Amino acid sequence: MWAVRFIFGAALALLAKLASAIPEFYLYRIDRIMGLSNELAREWALSWCVDTLVSMLAVGILIAVVLWLVARTHQWYIYTALGIVVISIAIAYATPFARTFAHDRIEPIRGPLSTRLHRIETRAGSSLPIYVQTRSNRSQIEAAFVEGLGNSDCLVLSDTLLAGETPREIAFAVAYELGFVRDHDPLRRALYDALLVIFGTALAVFIADRVGFRRDDDELSRMALVGALLCAAYLVVSPIDNAVSSSMALRADRYAVALTHDPAAGVRAIVRQTDQSLGQVCPNVVTRIFLMRVPSAGVRVAAINGVPNGCP
């Protein structure tokens, strides 16, 4: 029975990846043509296959465990919810160690820029280790992010960021990320994401339990329906998740301006990153609501300058 449940979950993950393969390859080709990706087609295909196998393994185990709980107790959703919260926090904590295990090229920042950035950290009352990640061999898109929780916290800057922006803009990017650390946003994001998954799953299960089947009415049959309804629940929870993340980003912008006293560098950094990643200054409403976890460049620049937002 464990094998049947695992194969069922793995098959669902495989179908989902196959359904998204053509759109994913199309987006890869766009990035490749525009010079945003340095990956060859065979490298992309290998990465896609590895991601598919990992997804099949993870979903297969998840489905097997959930269906085992369903068969044993009517309170399965309580244990599932607790498990989702624990796993979300554990993944957030272990991400830096996983990056090291994967032999991703990452090393401490050095040189004059290191001194400048550590002064920013001192002003912020932070002592996060700052690393440089080599990603120019895969992508030209600049990146700065905080990952980990507690004693695994670190701030990662891409080598493309260091090569493409001025020291003042890099300092603003670091201050922006420190704003998330000050407000404990990495932990809050992990908890928000877990709660939204729980809400979506509960809504999907609630609806699926009230749909009648003519013949085989077992947990395997209903799990596929729950999966389909969970995708539909995304339309409800995604705008909430994006709104929370956008609020965090605007708060981090304000903190970065207060920390660096350099709003001009912040505006230049936002405009440069938007241009380099081919982002829109004022995307349409549907894009903002469902696809953007960070406000558009138009919204962020207006907030930094203290002027009304001109985006519709």
KOLTORLO-384825 format. One record per residue (C-alpha): residue number from 1; x negated, y negated, z negated. Coordinates in Angstrom, 2 decimals, padded with zeros to 5 digits. Each point is the difference from the previous one (the first is absolute). Last residue first. Layout:
<drenfis>
k = NUM	u = X	v = Y	w = Z
...
</drenfis>
This chain:
<drenfis>
k = 312	u = 002.72	v = -052.54	w = 012.56
k = 311	u = -003.65	v = -000.92	w = -000.72
k = 310	u = -000.67	v = -003.63	w = -000.87
k = 309	u = -000.64	v = 000.60	w = -003.69
k = 308	u = 000.12	v = -003.29	w = -001.83
k = 307	u = -003.35	v = -001.44	w = -001.11
k = 306	u = -002.17	v = 000.82	w = -003.03
k = 305	u = -003.11	v = 000.64	w = 002.08
k = 304	u = -000.47	v = 003.49	w = -001.46
k = 303	u = 003.71	v = 000.79	w = 000.36
k = 302	u = 000.09	v = -001.19	w = 003.62
k = 301	u = -003.08	v = 002.10	w = 000.82
k = 300	u = 001.57	v = 003.09	w = -001.59
k = 299	u = 003.36	v = -000.35	w = 001.78
k = 298	u = -001.53	v = -000.64	w = 003.41
k = 297	u = -002.53	v = 002.81	w = -000.42
k = 296	u = 002.79	v = 002.50	w = -000.61
k = 295	u = 000.77	v = 001.27	w = -003.49
k = 294	u = -001.61	v = 003.33	w = -001.04
k = 293	u = 001.90	v = 003.31	w = -000.16
k = 292	u = 001.30	v = -000.54	w = 003.54
k = 291	u = 001.97	v = 002.64	w = 001.92
k = 290	u = 003.64	v = -000.02	w = -001.12
k = 289	u = 000.90	v = -003.55	w = -001.04
k = 288	u = -002.63	v = -001.98	w = 001.90
k = 287	u = 000.43	v = 002.00	w = 003.20
k = 286	u = 003.79	v = -000.33	w = -000.12
k = 285	u = -000.24	v = -003.77	w = -000.61
k = 284	u = -002.25	v = -000.75	w = 002.96
k = 283	u = -003.72	v = -000.58	w = -000.35
k = 282	u = -001.36	v = -003.51	w = -000.70
k = 281	u = -003.79	v = -000.10	w = 000.29
k = 280	u = -000.08	v = 003.34	w = 001.81
k = 279	u = -002.87	v = 002.41	w = -000.51
k = 278	u = -002.61	v = 000.83	w = 002.63
k = 277	u = -002.37	v = 001.41	w = -002.66
k = 276	u = -002.69	v = -002.59	w = 000.76
k = 275	u = 002.50	v = -002.83	w = 000.26
k = 274	u = 001.64	v = 000.82	w = -003.30
k = 273	u = -003.37	v = 000.50	w = -001.69
k = 272	u = -001.31	v = -003.33	w = 001.29
k = 271	u = 003.17	v = -001.88	w = -000.95
k = 270	u = -000.01	v = 001.45	w = -003.52
k = 269	u = -003.72	v = -000.69	w = -000.51
k = 268	u = 000.29	v = -003.54	w = 001.36
k = 267	u = 002.93	v = -000.75	w = -002.30
k = 266	u = -001.84	v = 001.39	w = -003.02
k = 265	u = -003.16	v = -001.95	w = 000.86
k = 264	u = 002.07	v = -003.19	w = 000.17
k = 263	u = 001.62	v = 000.81	w = -003.37
k = 262	u = -003.40	v = -000.21	w = -001.73
k = 261	u = 000.34	v = -000.54	w = -003.74
k = 260	u = -001.44	v = 003.53	w = -000.28
k = 259	u = 001.96	v = 001.28	w = -003.02
k = 258	u = 003.15	v = -002.11	w = 000.40
k = 257	u = 000.15	v = 000.79	w = 003.73
k = 256	u = -000.52	v = 003.71	w = -000.71
k = 255	u = 002.73	v = -000.03	w = -002.67
k = 254	u = 002.51	v = -001.58	w = 002.36
k = 253	u = -000.82	v = 002.57	w = 002.69
k = 252	u = 000.36	v = 002.82	w = -002.56
k = 251	u = 003.50	v = -001.24	w = -000.86
k = 250	u = 000.88	v = -000.02	w = 003.70
k = 249	u = -001.26	v = 003.58	w = 000.33
k = 248	u = 001.92	v = 001.26	w = -003.05
k = 247	u = 003.24	v = -001.49	w = 001.36
k = 246	u = -000.64	v = 001.67	w = 003.34
k = 245	u = -000.49	v = 003.38	w = -001.72
k = 244	u = 003.33	v = -000.32	w = -001.85
k = 243	u = 001.81	v = -001.04	w = 003.21
k = 242	u = -001.58	v = 002.88	w = 001.95
k = 241	u = 001.15	v = 002.57	w = -002.57
k = 240	u = 003.53	v = -001.41	w = -000.06
k = 239	u = 000.18	v = -000.13	w = 003.81
k = 238	u = -001.19	v = 003.65	w = 000.14
k = 237	u = 002.50	v = 001.33	w = -002.55
k = 236	u = 003.20	v = -000.26	w = 002.05
k = 235	u = -001.18	v = 000.87	w = 003.51
k = 234	u = -002.23	v = 002.67	w = -001.55
k = 233	u = 003.19	v = 001.66	w = -001.25
k = 232	u = 000.56	v = 001.16	w = 003.59
k = 231	u = -003.32	v = 001.87	w = -000.10
k = 230	u = 001.08	v = 001.54	w = -003.31
k = 229	u = 003.28	v = 001.03	w = 001.66
k = 228	u = -001.94	v = 002.05	w = 002.57
k = 227	u = -002.14	v = 001.59	w = -002.71
k = 226	u = 003.05	v = 000.77	w = -002.16
k = 225	u = 001.63	v = 001.67	w = 003.00
k = 224	u = -003.09	v = 002.15	w = 000.55
k = 223	u = 000.04	v = 000.87	w = -003.72
k = 222	u = 003.68	v = 000.96	w = 000.19
k = 221	u = -000.58	v = 003.00	w = 002.19
k = 220	u = -002.93	v = 001.16	w = -002.10
k = 219	u = 001.98	v = -000.43	w = -003.23
k = 218	u = 002.79	v = 002.28	w = 001.17
k = 217	u = 003.37	v = -000.48	w = 001.67
k = 216	u = -000.12	v = 002.48	w = 002.86
k = 215	u = 003.40	v = -000.20	w = 001.70
k = 214	u = 002.35	v = -002.95	w = 000.46
k = 213	u = -002.09	v = -002.54	w = -001.88
k = 212	u = 001.60	v = -002.79	w = -002.04
k = 211	u = -001.64	v = -003.37	w = -000.58
k = 210	u = 000.41	v = -001.28	w = -003.55
k = 209	u = -003.30	v = 001.34	w = -001.31
k = 208	u = -001.77	v = -001.67	w = 002.95
k = 207	u = 001.26	v = -003.45	w = -001.04
k = 206	u = -001.31	v = 000.20	w = -003.58
k = 205	u = -003.19	v = 001.69	w = 001.19
k = 204	u = -000.74	v = -002.86	w = 002.42
k = 203	u = 000.73	v = -002.66	w = -002.62
k = 202	u = -002.18	v = 001.77	w = -002.55
k = 201	u = -002.81	v = 000.34	w = 002.55
k = 200	u = 000.15	v = -003.67	w = 000.91
k = 199	u = 000.02	v = -001.08	w = -003.64
k = 198	u = -002.88	v = 002.33	w = -000.86
k = 197	u = -002.01	v = -001.25	w = 002.99
k = 196	u = 000.74	v = -003.58	w = -001.07
k = 195	u = -001.07	v = 000.78	w = -003.57
k = 194	u = -003.28	v = 001.52	w = 001.19
k = 193	u = -000.74	v = -002.95	w = 002.27
k = 192	u = 000.73	v = -002.44	w = -002.81
k = 191	u = -002.20	v = 001.97	w = -002.42
k = 190	u = -002.95	v = 000.09	w = 002.40
k = 189	u = 000.50	v = -003.66	w = 000.84
k = 188	u = 000.11	v = -000.91	w = -003.69
k = 187	u = -003.25	v = 001.84	w = -000.61
k = 186	u = -001.73	v = -001.80	w = 002.89
k = 185	u = 001.71	v = -003.29	w = -001.06
k = 184	u = -001.63	v = -000.23	w = -003.42
k = 183	u = 000.63	v = -003.80	w = 000.03
k = 182	u = -003.71	v = -000.85	w = -000.22
k = 181	u = -000.89	v = 002.76	w = 002.46
k = 180	u = 002.35	v = -001.33	w = 002.67
k = 179	u = -001.47	v = -003.50	w = -000.39
k = 178	u = -003.46	v = 001.53	w = 000.26
k = 177	u = 000.92	v = 000.99	w = 003.55
k = 176	u = 000.65	v = -003.64	w = 000.93
k = 175	u = -003.21	v = -001.09	w = -001.73
k = 174	u = -001.94	v = 002.48	w = 002.15
k = 173	u = 001.69	v = -001.24	w = 003.19
k = 172	u = -000.69	v = -003.62	w = -001.05
k = 171	u = -003.69	v = 000.81	w = -000.52
k = 170	u = -000.07	v = 001.63	w = 003.44
k = 169	u = 001.44	v = -003.17	w = 001.49
k = 168	u = -002.62	v = -002.13	w = -001.74
k = 167	u = -002.79	v = 002.37	w = 001.11
k = 166	u = 001.15	v = -000.31	w = 003.64
k = 165	u = 001.87	v = 002.82	w = 001.71
k = 164	u = -000.74	v = 002.51	w = 002.77
k = 163	u = -003.03	v = 002.00	w = -001.16
k = 162	u = 001.01	v = 000.33	w = -003.66
k = 161	u = 003.54	v = 000.93	w = 000.97
k = 160	u = -001.25	v = 002.53	w = 002.58
k = 159	u = -002.17	v = 001.60	w = -002.69
k = 158	u = 003.18	v = 000.66	w = -001.93
k = 157	u = 000.40	v = -001.26	w = -003.54
k = 156	u = 001.01	v = 002.32	w = -002.86
k = 155	u = 000.84	v = -001.10	w = -003.54
k = 154	u = -000.16	v = 002.71	w = -002.65
k = 153	u = 002.20	v = 001.44	w = -002.73
k = 152	u = -000.86	v = 003.56	w = -001.11
k = 151	u = -000.17	v = -001.00	w = -003.69
k = 150	u = 003.65	v = -000.98	w = -000.02
k = 149	u = 001.65	v = 000.59	w = 003.35
k = 148	u = -001.48	v = 000.45	w = 003.46
k = 147	u = -000.01	v = -002.19	w = 003.06
k = 146	u = -000.43	v = -003.69	w = 000.65
k = 145	u = 000.00	v = -001.21	w = 003.58
k = 144	u = -001.85	v = -002.03	w = 002.60
k = 143	u = 000.31	v = 000.86	w = 003.67
k = 142	u = -001.02	v = -001.25	w = 003.42
k = 141	u = 001.26	v = 001.76	w = 003.12
k = 140	u = -002.82	v = 001.05	w = 002.34
k = 139	u = 000.69	v = 003.72	w = -000.46
k = 138	u = -001.75	v = 003.37	w = 000.04
k = 137	u = -003.77	v = -000.61	w = 000.04
k = 136	u = 000.67	v = -003.44	w = -001.49
k = 135	u = 001.27	v = 001.77	w = -003.13
k = 134	u = -003.02	v = -000.19	w = -002.27
k = 133	u = 001.31	v = -000.77	w = -003.48
k = 132	u = -001.69	v = -002.60	w = -002.18
k = 131	u = 000.48	v = 000.32	w = -003.75
k = 130	u = 000.82	v = -002.42	w = -002.82
k = 129	u = 000.03	v = 001.31	w = -003.59
k = 128	u = 002.77	v = -001.67	w = -002.00
k = 127	u = -001.24	v = -002.18	w = -002.85
k = 126	u = 002.87	v = -002.47	w = -000.34
k = 125	u = 000.43	v = -003.16	w = -002.07
k = 124	u = 001.18	v = -001.93	w = 003.06
k = 123	u = -002.90	v = -002.46	w = -000.20
k = 122	u = -002.35	v = 002.94	w = -000.42
k = 121	u = 001.53	v = 001.66	w = 003.05
k = 120	u = -000.52	v = -003.12	w = 002.11
k = 119	u = -003.60	v = -000.17	w = -001.22
k = 118	u = -000.34	v = 003.66	w = 001.00
k = 117	u = 001.07	v = -000.97	w = 003.51
k = 116	u = -002.69	v = -002.64	w = 000.35
k = 115	u = -002.73	v = 002.27	w = -001.35
k = 114	u = 001.03	v = 002.81	w = 002.35
k = 113	u = -000.03	v = -002.41	w = 002.95
k = 112	u = -003.65	v = -000.73	w = -000.73
k = 111	u = -000.96	v = 003.67	w = 000.46
k = 110	u = 001.69	v = 003.27	w = -000.92
k = 109	u = 003.40	v = 001.69	w = 000.10
k = 108	u = 000.12	v = 003.49	w = -001.44
k = 107	u = 000.29	v = 002.87	w = 002.52
k = 106	u = 002.70	v = 001.81	w = 001.99
k = 105	u = -000.41	v = 002.33	w = 002.93
k = 104	u = 002.89	v = 002.44	w = -000.30
k = 103	u = -001.41	v = 003.33	w = -001.13
k = 102	u = 003.49	v = 001.47	w = -000.44
k = 101	u = -000.83	v = 000.64	w = -003.66
k = 100	u = -000.79	v = -003.70	w = -000.45
k = 99	u = 003.37	v = -000.99	w = 001.45
k = 98	u = 001.70	v = 002.61	w = -002.17
k = 97	u = -001.68	v = -001.50	w = -003.08
k = 96	u = 001.32	v = -003.47	w = 000.90
k = 95	u = 003.53	v = 001.41	w = 000.57
k = 94	u = 000.18	v = 001.88	w = -003.34
k = 93	u = 001.83	v = -002.63	w = -002.06
k = 92	u = 002.61	v = -000.86	w = 002.63
k = 91	u = 000.53	v = 003.70	w = 000.69
k = 90	u = 000.45	v = 000.73	w = -003.73
k = 89	u = 002.48	v = -002.87	w = -000.40
k = 88	u = 002.13	v = 001.28	w = 002.90
k = 87	u = -000.31	v = 003.63	w = -001.21
k = 86	u = 001.22	v = -000.90	w = -003.50
k = 85	u = 002.96	v = -002.02	w = 001.31
k = 84	u = 000.97	v = 002.70	w = 002.52
k = 83	u = -000.24	v = 002.72	w = -002.66
k = 82	u = 002.29	v = -001.93	w = -002.34
k = 81	u = 002.57	v = -000.34	w = 002.77
k = 80	u = -000.27	v = 003.70	w = 000.89
k = 79	u = 000.43	v = 001.01	w = -003.64
k = 78	u = 003.16	v = -002.11	w = -000.26
k = 77	u = 001.28	v = 001.18	w = 003.42
k = 76	u = -000.25	v = 003.63	w = -001.07
k = 75	u = 002.56	v = -000.53	w = -002.79
k = 74	u = 002.27	v = 002.72	w = 001.39
k = 73	u = -002.73	v = 002.53	w = -000.74
k = 72	u = -001.74	v = 003.04	w = 001.47
k = 71	u = 000.90	v = 000.10	w = 003.69
k = 70	u = -000.34	v = -003.76	w = 000.40
k = 69	u = -003.39	v = 000.12	w = -001.75
k = 68	u = -001.25	v = 002.61	w = 002.48
k = 67	u = 001.44	v = -002.14	w = 002.83
k = 66	u = -002.01	v = -002.97	w = -001.26
k = 65	u = -003.22	v = 002.02	w = -000.33
k = 64	u = 000.26	v = 001.52	w = 003.47
k = 63	u = 000.95	v = -003.35	w = 001.55
k = 62	u = -003.01	v = -001.73	w = -001.55
k = 61	u = -002.41	v = 002.78	w = 000.95
k = 60	u = 001.17	v = -000.05	w = 003.61
k = 59	u = 000.00	v = -003.80	w = 000.07
k = 58	u = -003.64	v = -000.16	w = -001.13
k = 57	u = -001.25	v = 002.81	w = 002.26
k = 56	u = 001.90	v = -001.22	w = 003.05
k = 55	u = -001.18	v = -003.58	w = -000.59
k = 54	u = -003.63	v = 001.15	w = -000.34
k = 53	u = 000.29	v = 002.02	w = 003.21
k = 52	u = 001.55	v = -002.94	w = 001.86
k = 51	u = -002.62	v = -002.44	w = -001.28
k = 50	u = -002.76	v = 002.37	w = 001.21
k = 49	u = 001.65	v = 000.31	w = 003.41
k = 48	u = 000.39	v = -003.78	w = 000.30
k = 47	u = -003.66	v = -000.54	w = -000.95
k = 46	u = -001.07	v = 002.48	w = 002.68
k = 45	u = 002.21	v = -001.75	w = 002.57
k = 44	u = -001.40	v = -003.42	w = -000.95
k = 43	u = -003.56	v = 001.31	w = 000.32
k = 42	u = 000.84	v = 001.52	w = 003.39
k = 41	u = 001.49	v = -003.31	w = 001.16
k = 40	u = -003.12	v = -001.92	w = -001.03
k = 39	u = 000.22	v = -002.20	w = -003.07
k = 38	u = -001.25	v = -003.57	w = 000.23
k = 37	u = 003.35	v = -001.60	w = -000.80
k = 36	u = 000.94	v = -003.68	w = 000.11
k = 35	u = -001.39	v = -000.56	w = 003.51
k = 34	u = 003.34	v = -000.89	w = 001.58
k = 33	u = -000.04	v = 003.14	w = 002.14
k = 32	u = -000.81	v = 002.22	w = -003.00
k = 31	u = 002.65	v = -001.58	w = -002.21
k = 30	u = 002.59	v = 000.45	w = 002.75
k = 29	u = -001.17	v = 003.57	w = 000.59
k = 28	u = 000.37	v = 000.78	w = -003.72
k = 27	u = 003.51	v = -001.46	w = 000.00
k = 26	u = 000.94	v = 002.27	w = 002.93
k = 25	u = -001.56	v = 003.00	w = -001.75
k = 24	u = 002.10	v = -000.68	w = -003.10
k = 23	u = 003.17	v = -000.42	w = 002.10
k = 22	u = -000.72	v = 003.35	w = 001.77
k = 21	u = -000.82	v = 001.92	w = -003.18
k = 20	u = 002.97	v = -001.17	w = -002.09
k = 19	u = 002.32	v = 002.91	w = 000.82
k = 18	u = -002.90	v = 002.44	w = -000.31
k = 17	u = -000.84	v = -001.36	w = -003.46
k = 16	u = 003.63	v = 000.35	w = -001.19
k = 15	u = 000.27	v = 003.50	w = 001.43
k = 14	u = -003.22	v = 001.02	w = -001.75
k = 13	u = 001.21	v = -001.40	w = -003.34
k = 12	u = 003.29	v = 001.93	w = 000.30
k = 11	u = -001.93	v = 003.16	w = 000.90
k = 10	u = -002.24	v = -000.40	w = -003.06
k = 9	u = 003.09	v = -000.26	w = -002.21
k = 8	u = 001.56	v = 003.15	w = 001.46
k = 7	u = -003.31	v = 001.86	w = -000.11
k = 6	u = -000.36	v = -000.85	w = -003.69
k = 5	u = 003.55	v = 001.12	w = -000.82
k = 4	u = -000.44	v = 003.28	w = 001.85
k = 3	u = -003.37	v = 000.62	w = -001.64
k = 2	u = 001.41	v = -000.65	w = -003.48
k = 1	u = 002.87	v = 002.39	w = 000.76
</drenfis>
